Amino acid sequence: MAVRELAGEAKAQQSPLGTPVNRVDGRLKVTGGAPYASDNHVDRLSHGYLVLSTVARGTVRSMDTEAAERSPGVLAVYTPFRSLGLNETESLPIGPNWVPLRDTAVHHHGQVIGLVVAETFEQARDAAALVRATYDAQPPVASFEDNIPQATVAEEQFFGPTIVDRLAPGVASVDAALAAADVTVSAAYSQPIKLHNPMEPHSTVAVWQGGSVTVYSGTQRATGHAQAIAQAVGVDPASVHVISPYVGGAFGNKAQTWGHAVLTVAAARDLGRPVRTVLTREQMFTATGHRSTVAQTVELGATRGGVLTAVKHEAHSSASALGGTPPHAPNSTTLALYRCDNIHAGQRVVTPDTPPCIIMRAPSEEPGAFAIESAMDELAVQLRMDPLELRMKNYATVHPGSGQPFSSKHLDECYRVGAEKFGWSRRNPVPGAVTDGDWQVGMGMATAFYPASRLPGQVRIRLQADGTATISTATADLGTGMWTVLTQLGADALGIPMDRITPEIGDSALPSNFGAVSSASTASVASALRLAAGSAQRALIQMAVENPSSPFRGMNPQDVRYADGALAAAGRTVGFGDLLQATGTPAVEATEGIGFGADQQGLEFYSFGAHFCEARVNRWTGEPRLSRFTTVVDAGQIINPKTATSQIVGGVIFGIGHALLESVRIESATGRFAGANLAEYLLPVNADVPPIDVHFVQYPDTAFNPAGVRGIGELGTVGSAAAIANAVFNATGRRVRDLPITLDKLL
């Protein structure tokens, strides 16, 4: 076959990086064409429905399933007394390893104690209501506050040590440094349990064929999900194929393999037919995880000029007997934020009889930032100093905890740009001084920060004879834009237009990937993709100099250059698609991967931002409203400003819920979550969200990875609640330290 040569050099492609590209999956999503887990309909599909415990502590003595089993359409009722032969799974640092129905112990109200499978969802639901459980119940440990005296030092996890002291030479303790300070501030801050409540409920569809199972399940970690299911049901991981191309929100809760998923897979095997289980909104409150209750105290010591001399930050978080991941707020925030010679950070846990806690968008940084950023505002008020000036006086150029320099930090520019865009100079420092009719108006600000991470993962690049390229990795798109970002990164690395890139994600059969967690997806994928692109290009060149039909046959590989989708040497330029066709080669591919950590060691990697908020409080009703919000972000190279802005806006909205609305309280007598439904658990809606103005200061962080990108998915929620609380104080003179900020606290 004749080779079609290009006239002159291949036309240089403009990189799509930094371009506000529309989502490549956008049309599918807005037209309902994107298949989510529960959208998969297969032949002979049956339906599962969970049975949950009605006590919080004790054991299940017996379960009467006779009426349920006689109910129309019922195929099976599984309980601890009808074993599915499930195994315990390996514990992960992001969640519990508990598997349901392995014993009769009850650890919390709403624990999974059964699964009913029937021909239809309605039949399964109605039959589940007929199951009667008898318990040997015990009084639950339900009150977080009452059990703080019994708190224990938190286990060291991936957050690092849980009790840390950084003291200047000659200083005996942080308390001694506080006693010597010119000015001190001490306050307690608290927040209740919060729930993830993604738009897409948790669901699993399991289809067995022989000894292998296909699992459709919304998950942040297709590879890890397949491994956990394989462990639980006792099969080889290669026999479990997880498919999860689209995930309708997750926020950390879909990083864990929950009990309903393994029950569904095991039930489908037992029945010999597919089973689909979709959790109800009420079930999601207890059958999956939540963010812990957190109580914190912050003590600040400073000179009269506003220089911090001591910071003491201690926290208590709720855990669970079933395990999980309680926040480590002081260690993740105070040790990373402001310059100070004397810092103490301490984390302890209280273990009531509640469902497992798990990572939730900025797991430790969100609660930690609310406390430390509120305390900084209180210190500024006491010093009669601008809160922005106070932060600049204590600006850290090295990490306060480790002493290592930051790889790239332009938080000071975020402060300056944000203050200018927002109009911070117009702020009246006197609380309650500004009114607009019946509304008291105030301004507040806070710092955003989040550690930049890179997690293990592989990327495969396949250059194909039709001139397109397929880029594959088992990461996930939670609505974050990974489908689009992967396409942009691939087009940039290969020098071809985006419409010649086909991304593949959300499938455990693809090259392994740790998953979409810790705001690490883009940085991790970008690093592995660059390596895979280089290897694919070298493989193409090697084929070109060896294949008898290639115009480059016999040349030195060092003399053949890849650029903009073509090979060039000795005055010849041939596109890779034409070359592959001419040589009869269907495709050339390469797979490369990365491990944990950044390219350069000895540095600290963080994304930063500055929040500015205007709040209004009705003088008669105490109703708090937000009128505008500005956030400026330093997160390295921004791949797609459109999707990145969406992520920051979503994070700020998360903070609005944190500050003003979201709360779950526990009934002390029963251990039951009160208000565990979307009618009573309030989430921000459009009417609660003001105009949010987002800006980026872009400084590629090439010490972190070749693309210079850092994570942003969780950054927007860090500090946004504190900015709101500080604005409410400026408006009213009332300092609310116990979230959410509700009107009864402002009357």
C-alpha positions in Angstrom: 0.0 0.0 0.0 1.4 3.4 -0.9 2.1 5.7 2.0 0.4 9.2 1.9 3.0 11.7 2.8 2.2 15.1 4.2 3.4 18.2 2.4 6.2 19.6 4.6 6.0 19.4 8.4 2.8 18.2 10.1 0.6 21.1 10.9 1.3 22.1 14.5 -1.8 21.6 16.8 -2.6 24.2 19.3 -2.7 22.6 22.7 -6.2 22.4 24.2 -4.8 22.7 27.8 -6.1 25.8 29.5 -9.1 26.1 27.1 -12.6 26.2 28.4 -13.8 23.2 26.5 -17.4 21.9 26.7 -17.8 18.5 28.3 -17.4 15.7 25.8 -20.1 13.8 27.7 -22.3 16.8 28.1 -24.9 15.9 25.4 -25.2 12.4 26.7 -25.9 13.6 30.2 -28.4 16.4 29.3 -30.4 14.1 27.0 -30.5 11.2 29.4 -28.2 9.0 27.3 -25.5 8.5 29.9 -26.1 5.0 31.5 -25.7 5.1 35.3 -25.5 1.9 37.3 -29.2 1.3 37.9 -30.0 2.1 34.2 -28.7 -1.3 33.2 -31.7 -3.6 32.4 -30.9 -7.2 31.7 -33.0 -10.3 31.0 -34.6 -12.0 34.0 -33.6 -9.0 36.3 -34.8 -9.3 39.9 -34.8 -6.7 42.6 -33.2 -6.4 46.0 -34.4 -4.4 49.0 -32.5 -4.0 52.3 -33.8 -4.8 55.7 -32.4 -2.5 58.4 -32.1 -2.9 62.1 -34.4 -0.9 64.4 -32.1 -1.0 67.4 -28.6 0.5 67.8 -26.9 -2.1 69.9 -27.2 -5.7 70.7 -27.8 -8.9 68.7 -30.5 -10.3 66.4 -32.1 -13.1 68.3 -34.3 -14.3 65.5 -35.9 -13.1 62.3 -39.4 -14.1 61.2 -39.3 -14.2 57.4 -42.3 -16.5 56.8 -44.7 -13.8 55.7 -42.2 -12.1 53.5 -41.3 -15.4 51.8 -45.0 -16.0 51.0 -45.4 -12.5 49.6 -46.1 -12.3 45.9 -43.0 -12.4 43.7 -40.5 -13.0 46.4 -37.5 -15.2 45.4 -35.4 -15.2 48.6 -35.0 -13.5 52.0 -31.4 -13.4 53.2 -30.6 -12.9 56.9 -27.7 -13.8 59.3 -29.6 -17.1 59.6 -29.5 -17.8 55.9 -25.9 -17.5 55.1 -24.5 -16.2 51.8 -21.0 -17.4 52.7 -19.5 -13.9 52.6 -15.9 -13.1 53.7 -14.5 -10.2 55.5 -12.6 -7.8 53.2 -9.3 -6.1 53.7 -9.5 -2.8 55.6 -8.7 0.3 53.7 -7.6 3.7 55.2 -10.7 5.3 53.7 -13.5 3.2 55.2 -14.6 0.1 57.1 -14.2 -3.5 56.1 -17.4 -4.8 57.6 -19.5 -7.2 55.5 -23.2 -7.7 56.5 -25.0 -11.0 57.5 -21.8 -12.7 58.7 -23.1 -12.6 62.3 -26.0 -11.4 64.4 -24.3 -8.5 66.1 -25.9 -5.0 65.7 -23.6 -2.1 65.9 -25.9 0.8 65.0 -29.5 1.8 64.2 -30.2 1.2 60.5 -27.6 -1.5 60.1 -28.1 -4.0 57.2 -29.6 -7.2 58.6 -31.3 -8.6 55.6 -31.9 -8.5 51.8 -35.2 -9.4 50.2 -35.1 -10.3 46.5 -38.3 -10.3 44.4 -39.5 -10.0 40.8 -40.1 -6.3 41.1 -38.8 -3.5 43.3 -42.3 -2.9 44.8 -42.7 -6.6 45.7 -39.2 -6.6 47.3 -40.0 -3.4 49.2 -43.4 -4.6 50.5 -42.0 -8.0 51.5 -39.1 -6.4 53.4 -41.7 -4.5 55.5 -43.1 -7.9 56.6 -39.8 -9.2 58.1 -39.9 -9.2 61.9 -36.6 -9.1 63.8 -36.4 -9.9 67.5 -33.4 -8.4 69.4 -31.4 -8.8 72.5 -31.0 -5.1 72.7 -28.7 -3.0 74.9 -28.7 0.7 75.7 -26.7 2.4 72.9 -23.8 4.7 73.4 -25.5 7.5 71.4 -24.4 10.9 72.8 -21.2 12.2 71.3 -20.9 15.1 73.9 -21.5 12.9 76.9 -18.8 10.5 75.9 -16.0 13.0 75.1 -14.4 12.1 78.5 -14.0 8.5 77.3 -12.3 9.6 74.1 -9.1 7.9 72.9 -6.2 9.1 70.9 -7.0 8.5 67.2 -5.0 5.8 65.4 -2.4 7.1 63.1 -3.6 6.6 59.5 -2.5 8.3 56.3 -3.1 11.6 58.0 0.1 11.1 60.0 0.6 11.4 63.8 -2.4 12.4 65.8 -0.7 14.3 68.6 2.0 16.7 67.4 4.0 19.4 69.1 6.2 21.8 67.2 8.0 24.1 69.7 10.7 26.7 69.5 13.9 26.0 71.4 13.6 26.6 75.1 9.8 26.6 75.1 8.4 23.9 77.4 4.9 23.6 76.0 2.4 25.3 73.8 0.6 26.3 77.0 3.7 28.1 78.2 3.8 29.9 74.9 0.2 30.9 75.2 0.7 32.2 78.7 3.5 34.4 77.5 1.5 35.9 74.6 0.4 39.5 74.5 -3.0 38.7 73.2 -4.9 35.3 73.3 -8.1 34.0 71.8 -9.7 30.8 72.9 -13.0 29.3 71.5 -14.8 26.0 70.9 -16.3 25.1 67.6 -18.6 22.3 66.7 -20.5 20.7 63.8 -22.9 17.8 63.6 -22.9 14.7 61.4 -23.2 15.4 57.7 -24.2 13.2 54.8 -22.9 13.0 51.2 -26.3 12.7 49.6 -25.1 12.5 46.0 -27.7 12.9 43.2 -27.4 9.3 42.1 -28.4 6.9 44.9 -26.1 3.9 45.6 -27.0 1.0 43.4 -25.6 -2.3 42.1 -26.6 -4.6 39.3 -25.0 -8.1 39.3 -25.0 -10.5 36.4 -23.2 -13.8 36.6 -22.1 -15.9 33.6 -20.4 -19.1 34.7 -17.9 -18.3 37.3 -17.6 -14.6 36.4 -19.7 -11.7 37.3 -20.3 -8.3 35.7 -21.1 -5.6 38.3 -22.7 -2.3 37.3 -22.1 0.0 40.2 -21.5 3.7 40.7 -18.1 3.7 42.2 -15.1 6.0 42.5 -12.7 3.1 42.4 -13.6 0.4 39.8 -10.3 -1.5 40.4 -10.7 -1.5 44.2 -14.4 -2.2 44.0 -13.8 -5.3 41.9 -11.1 -6.5 44.4 -13.3 -5.9 47.4 -16.2 -7.7 45.9 -14.0 -10.6 44.9 -12.7 -10.9 48.5 -16.2 -10.8 49.9 -17.7 -13.5 47.6 -14.6 -15.6 47.5 -13.6 -15.5 43.8 -10.5 -14.5 41.9 -10.5 -10.7 41.3 -10.1 -11.4 37.5 -13.6 -13.0 37.7 -15.2 -9.6 38.7 -15.8 -7.0 36.1 -17.0 -3.7 37.4 -18.5 -1.2 34.9 -19.0 2.3 36.1 -18.6 4.9 33.2 -20.8 7.5 34.8 -21.2 8.3 38.5 -23.8 10.8 39.6 -21.9 12.4 42.4 -20.0 10.7 45.2 -18.0 13.1 47.4 -16.0 10.2 49.0 -19.0 7.9 49.8 -18.6 5.8 46.7 -14.9 5.1 47.3 -16.0 2.4 49.7 -17.6 -1.0 48.8 -20.7 -1.0 51.0 -22.7 -4.0 52.1 -25.5 -3.7 49.6 -23.0 -4.3 46.7 -21.6 -7.6 48.0 -25.1 -8.8 49.1 -26.4 -8.1 45.6 -23.5 -10.0 43.9 -23.8 -12.9 46.3 -27.6 -13.1 46.0 -27.3 -13.1 42.2 -25.0 -16.1 42.3 -27.2 -17.9 44.8 -30.4 -17.4 42.7 -28.7 -17.9 39.3 -30.2 -14.7 37.9 -29.3 -11.0 37.8 -30.2 -8.8 40.8 -30.4 -5.1 41.1 -30.4 -3.2 44.4 -31.0 0.5 44.6 -30.9 2.2 48.0 -33.6 4.5 49.0 -32.7 8.0 50.2 -33.5 7.0 53.8 -31.4 3.9 53.6 -28.4 5.9 52.4 -28.2 7.7 55.7 -27.2 4.6 57.6 -26.3 1.8 55.1 -23.5 4.0 53.8 -21.1 6.4 55.5 -21.1 10.0 56.7 -18.8 12.8 58.0 -18.3 12.6 61.7 -19.5 14.9 64.4 -16.5 17.2 65.2 -15.9 19.3 68.3 -12.8 21.5 68.3 -11.0 24.0 70.5 -8.6 26.6 69.2 -6.3 28.8 71.3 -4.2 31.5 69.6 -1.5 33.6 71.1 0.0 36.6 69.3 1.9 39.8 69.7 0.0 43.1 69.8 1.3 43.5 66.2 -0.6 40.4 65.1 2.3 37.9 64.8 1.3 34.4 66.0 3.4 33.1 68.8 1.3 30.0 69.7 -1.4 27.9 68.2 -3.2 25.1 70.1 -5.8 23.2 68.1 -7.5 20.1 69.5 -10.4 18.1 68.2 -12.7 15.2 69.0 -14.4 13.3 66.2 -17.0 10.6 66.2 -16.0 7.1 65.0 -17.8 3.8 64.8 -17.4 0.3 66.2 -17.4 -0.8 62.5 -14.4 1.4 61.7 -14.1 4.1 59.2 -12.2 7.4 58.8 -12.9 10.1 61.4 -11.5 13.6 60.5 -8.0 14.5 61.7 -8.8 18.2 61.5 -6.0 19.9 63.5 -3.2 17.9 61.9 -4.5 18.5 58.4 -5.0 22.3 58.9 -3.1 24.0 61.6 0.1 22.1 60.8 -0.1 23.4 57.2 -1.4 26.9 57.3 0.2 29.8 59.3 3.8 30.5 60.3 4.2 30.0 64.0 7.0 28.8 66.2 4.8 26.9 68.7 2.1 24.7 67.5 0.2 21.9 69.1 -2.3 19.7 67.2 -4.2 16.9 68.8 -6.9 14.5 67.6 -9.0 12.1 69.7 -12.0 10.0 68.8 -15.3 9.2 70.5 -16.9 5.8 69.5 -20.7 5.9 69.8 -23.0 3.3 68.3 -23.4 5.0 64.9 -22.9 4.0 61.3 -19.4 4.1 59.9 -17.8 7.5 59.2 -15.9 7.8 55.9 -14.1 10.4 53.8 -16.3 13.3 52.6 -15.1 16.1 50.4 -12.1 17.6 52.2 -12.5 15.1 55.1 -10.4 16.8 57.7 -9.7 20.2 56.1 -13.4 21.3 55.9 -14.0 21.0 59.7 -10.5 22.1 60.6 -10.6 25.2 58.4 -13.9 26.2 59.9 -12.3 26.3 63.4 -8.9 27.8 62.6 -10.3 30.4 60.1 -13.0 31.4 62.6 -10.4 31.8 65.3 -8.2 33.9 63.1 -11.2 36.2 62.5 -11.8 36.4 66.2 -8.1 37.3 66.8 -8.4 40.0 64.1 -11.4 41.5 65.9 -9.6 41.5 69.2 -6.5 43.2 67.6 -8.7 45.6 65.7 -6.8 44.4 62.6 -8.0 43.7 59.1 -8.4 39.8 58.9 -6.6 39.9 55.5 -3.7 41.8 57.0 -3.5 39.3 59.9 -3.2 36.5 57.5 -0.5 38.2 55.5 1.5 38.9 58.7 1.6 35.1 59.4 2.0 34.0 55.8 4.0 30.7 55.6 6.6 30.2 52.9 7.5 26.8 54.3 5.2 24.1 55.7 4.8 24.9 59.5 4.6 21.2 60.4 7.5 19.8 58.3 9.7 22.8 57.7 9.9 21.9 54.0 9.3 24.5 51.4 6.1 24.5 49.3 6.6 23.5 45.7 4.6 26.5 44.5 2.5 28.9 46.6 0.8 32.0 45.4 -1.8 32.4 48.1 -0.7 36.0 48.6 -1.8 36.7 45.1 -5.1 35.0 45.7 -5.6 37.4 48.7 -4.8 40.5 46.6 -6.8 39.5 43.5 -9.8 38.3 45.6 -9.8 41.5 47.7 -9.8 43.6 44.6 -12.4 41.6 42.7 -14.7 41.5 45.8 -14.3 45.0 46.9 -12.9 44.1 50.4 -11.6 47.6 50.9 -15.3 48.7 51.3 -15.8 46.5 54.4 -16.8 48.2 57.6 -14.9 46.5 60.4 -17.6 47.5 63.0 -20.0 44.6 63.4 -23.6 45.5 62.6 -22.7 48.9 61.2 -24.0 48.3 57.6 -27.7 47.9 56.9 -29.8 47.8 53.8 -33.5 48.2 54.8 -34.4 45.3 57.0 -31.1 43.5 56.3 -27.8 43.7 58.2 -24.9 43.3 55.8 -21.4 42.0 56.5 -18.3 40.7 54.8 -16.1 37.8 55.7 -13.1 36.0 54.3 -11.1 32.8 54.9 -8.3 30.8 53.4 -8.7 27.6 51.3 -6.0 25.0 51.1 -5.8 21.3 50.3 -2.9 18.9 49.9 -2.0 17.9 46.4 -1.8 14.1 45.9 -0.8 11.7 43.2 -2.0 8.1 43.5 -1.0 4.9 41.7 -2.5 4.3 38.3 -1.8 3.2 34.8 -2.8 4.7 31.4 -2.8 2.9 28.1 -2.5 4.8 24.8 -3.5 3.0 21.6 -2.6 4.7 18.3 -5.0 3.3 15.7 -4.8 2.9 11.9 -7.8 5.3 11.4 -5.7 8.1 12.8 -7.5 8.1 16.2 -6.1 7.3 19.6 -7.8 5.6 22.5 -6.8 6.6 26.1 -7.8 4.1 28.8 -7.6 4.0 32.5 -9.9 2.7 35.3 -10.4 6.1 36.9 -13.9 7.6 37.4 -15.8 10.7 36.4 -18.1 11.8 39.3 -19.4 14.8 37.4 -15.9 16.3 37.8 -15.1 16.4 34.1 -12.6 13.5 33.8 -14.0 12.4 30.4 -13.2 15.9 29.0 -9.9 16.4 30.9 -8.6 13.0 29.8 -9.4 14.0 26.2 -7.6 17.3 26.5 -4.5 15.8 28.1 -4.4 13.1 25.4 -4.7 15.6 22.6 -2.0 17.7 24.1 0.4 14.8 24.6 -0.1 13.4 21.1 -0.5 16.7 19.2 -3.8 15.8 17.6 -7.2 17.3 17.7 -9.6 16.4 20.5 -12.1 14.8 18.1 -9.5 12.1 17.3 -9.2 11.1 21.0 -11.5 8.4 22.5 -11.4 8.3 26.3 -12.2 5.1 28.2 -12.7 5.2 32.0 -14.8 3.6 34.7 -14.1 -0.1 34.0 -12.1 -2.5 36.1 -10.9 -4.3 32.9 -9.0 -1.1 31.9 -5.5 -0.4 33.2 -5.6 -0.3 37.0 -6.2 3.0 38.8 -6.5 3.8 42.5 -9.6 5.9 41.7 -11.0 9.3 41.9 -10.3 10.3 45.4 -8.3 13.0 47.3 -8.5 15.5 44.4 -5.8 13.4 42.8 -7.4 12.2 39.6 -6.1 14.8 37.1 -2.6 15.0 38.5 -2.3 11.2 38.6 -3.7 10.6 35.2 -1.7 13.4 33.6 1.5 12.0 34.9 0.9 8.4 33.7 -0.5 9.7 30.4 2.6 11.7 29.6 4.7 8.5 30.2 2.4 6.4 28.1 2.4 8.9 25.2 6.2 8.9 25.1 6.3 5.1 25.1 3.6 4.8 22.4 5.5 7.2 20.2 8.7 5.3 20.7 6.9 2.0 19.9 5.5 3.7 16.7 9.0 4.8 15.7 10.4 1.3 16.4 7.7 -0.3 14.2 8.4 2.3 11.5 12.1 1.5 11.2 11.5 -2.2 11.3 8.4 -2.8 9.1 9.3 -3.7 5.5 6.4 -1.6 4.2 7.4 1.5 6.1 9.0 4.5 4.4 11.3 4.8 7.5 12.5 1.2 7.3 16.2 0.9 8.1 16.6 4.3 9.6 18.1 5.0 13.0 15.3 5.4 15.5 17.1 8.5 16.8 16.6 10.2 13.5 12.9 9.7 13.4 10.8 12.3 15.2 7.2 12.2 16.4 5.3 15.5 16.4 1.7 16.5 16.0 0.4 13.1 15.2 3.1 12.2 12.5 6.5 10.8 12.1 9.2 12.8 10.3 12.6 12.0 9.0 14.8 12.6 5.9 12.3 15.1 4.5 9.3 12.7 4.9 6.3 13.4 7.1 3.7 10.7 7.6 0.7 10.7 9.9 0.6 7.8 12.3 -2.8 6.6 10.9 -1.5 6.5 7.3 1.7 4.8 8.5 -0.2 2.1 10.3 -2.5 1.5 7.3 0.5 1.2 4.9 2.3 -1.3 7.1 -0.8 -3.3 7.8 -0.6 -2.6 11.5 -3.9 -2.2 13.2 -2.5 -0.3 16.2 0.5 0.4 18.3 0.0 0.8 22.1 1.8 1.4 25.3 0.9 1.3 29.0 2.7 3.2 31.7 2.0 3.9 35.3 3.0 5.9 38.4 3.1 5.2 42.1 2.4 7.3 45.1 4.1 10.7 45.5 5.4 13.6 43.4 8.2 13.9 40.9 10.4 15.9 43.3 11.0 15.0 47.0 11.7 17.4 49.9 8.8 19.7 49.0 5.2 20.2 50.2 2.5 20.2 47.6 -0.7 22.1 48.2 -3.5 24.0 46.3 -4.6 27.3 47.8 -7.4 29.8 47.6 -9.0 32.8 49.2 -12.8 33.1 49.9 -14.6 36.4 50.2 -18.3 36.4 51.2 -21.1 39.0 51.7 -23.9 37.9 54.0 -27.2 39.5 54.9 -29.2 38.8 58.0 -32.8 39.9 58.5 -33.0 42.1 61.6 -36.5 40.8 62.4 -36.4 37.1 61.6 -32.7 36.3 61.9 -32.8 34.7 58.4 -29.2 34.5 57.0 -28.8 34.9 53.2 -25.7 35.2 51.0 -25.6 37.9 48.4 -22.3 37.3 46.7 -19.1 35.1 46.9 -15.7 35.4 45.4 -13.0 32.7 45.3 -9.5 33.0 43.8 -7.6 29.8 43.4 -3.9 28.8 43.0 -3.9 25.2 41.8 -1.1 25.1 39.2 -2.0 24.6 35.6 -5.8 24.6 35.0 -6.5 22.1 32.3 -10.1 23.3 31.6 -11.2 26.5 33.2 -14.9 25.7 32.5 -14.9 22.4 34.4 -12.5 23.7 37.0 -14.8 26.7 37.7 -17.7 24.2 38.1 -15.6 22.3 40.6 -14.9 25.4 42.7 -18.5 26.6 42.6 -19.6 23.1 43.7 -17.2 23.2 46.6 -18.4 26.6 47.7 -22.0 25.3 47.6 -20.9 22.4 49.7 -19.6 25.0 52.2 -22.9 26.8 52.1 -24.6 23.6 53.2 -22.0 23.1 55.8 -22.4 26.7 57.2 -26.2 27.2 57.0 -28.2 24.1 56.5 -26.9 20.6 57.0 -27.3 18.6 60.2 -28.1 15.2 61.5 -28.8 14.8 65.2 -28.9 11.4 67.1 -31.7 10.5 69.4 -29.9 9.7 72.6 -32.3 7.0 73.8 -32.4 5.0 70.5 -29.3 5.9 68.5 -31.5 6.7 65.6 -30.6 9.4 63.1 -33.3 12.1 63.3 -34.3 13.8 60.1 -32.7 11.1 58.0 -34.4 12.0 54.7 -34.2 14.8 52.1 -37.3 16.5 53.4 -35.6 17.2 56.8 -31.9 17.1 55.9 -31.6 20.5 54.2 -29.3 20.9 51.2 -28.6 24.1 49.3 -30.9 24.8 46.4 -30.7 27.5 43.8 -32.4 30.1 46.0 -29.7 29.6 48.7 -26.8 30.1 46.3 -25.6 33.6 45.4 -23.5 34.6 42.4 -20.1 32.9 42.8 -17.2 34.6 41.1 -14.2 32.3 40.5 -10.7 33.3 39.3 -7.5 31.3 38.9 -3.9 32.4 39.2 -2.0 29.9 37.1 1.5 28.9 37.9 2.2 25.3 36.6 3.7 23.2 39.4 6.1 21.1 37.4 7.8 20.0 40.5 4.7 18.0 41.3 4.1 16.5 37.8 5.1 17.3 34.2 1.6 18.8 33.4 2.0 21.2 36.4 -1.6 20.4 37.6 -2.8 20.1 41.2 -6.2 19.1 42.6 -9.2 21.3 43.0 -12.2 19.0 43.6 -12.2 19.5 47.4 -10.5 22.9 47.7 -13.6 25.0 47.3 -15.3 23.6 50.3 -12.3 24.3 52.6 -12.7 27.6 54.4 -16.0 28.6 52.7 -18.1 27.9 55.8 -15.7 30.0 57.9 -15.9 32.9 55.4 -19.7 32.7 55.7 -19.6 32.6 59.6 -17.2 35.5 59.6 -19.4 37.6 57.3 -22.4 36.8 59.5 -20.5 38.1 62.5 -19.5 41.3 60.7 -23.2 41.8 59.8 -24.6 41.1 63.2 -22.0 41.0 65.9 -23.1 37.5 66.8 -20.4 34.8 66.6 -21.9 31.4 65.8 -19.4 28.6 66.6 -21.8 25.7 66.4 -22.9 24.9 62.9 -25.2 25.2 61.1 -25.9 28.9 61.4 -29.6 28.9 61.8 -31.9 31.8 62.4 -32.6 30.8 66.1 -28.9 31.4 66.8 -29.1 35.0 65.4 -32.2 36.2 67.2 
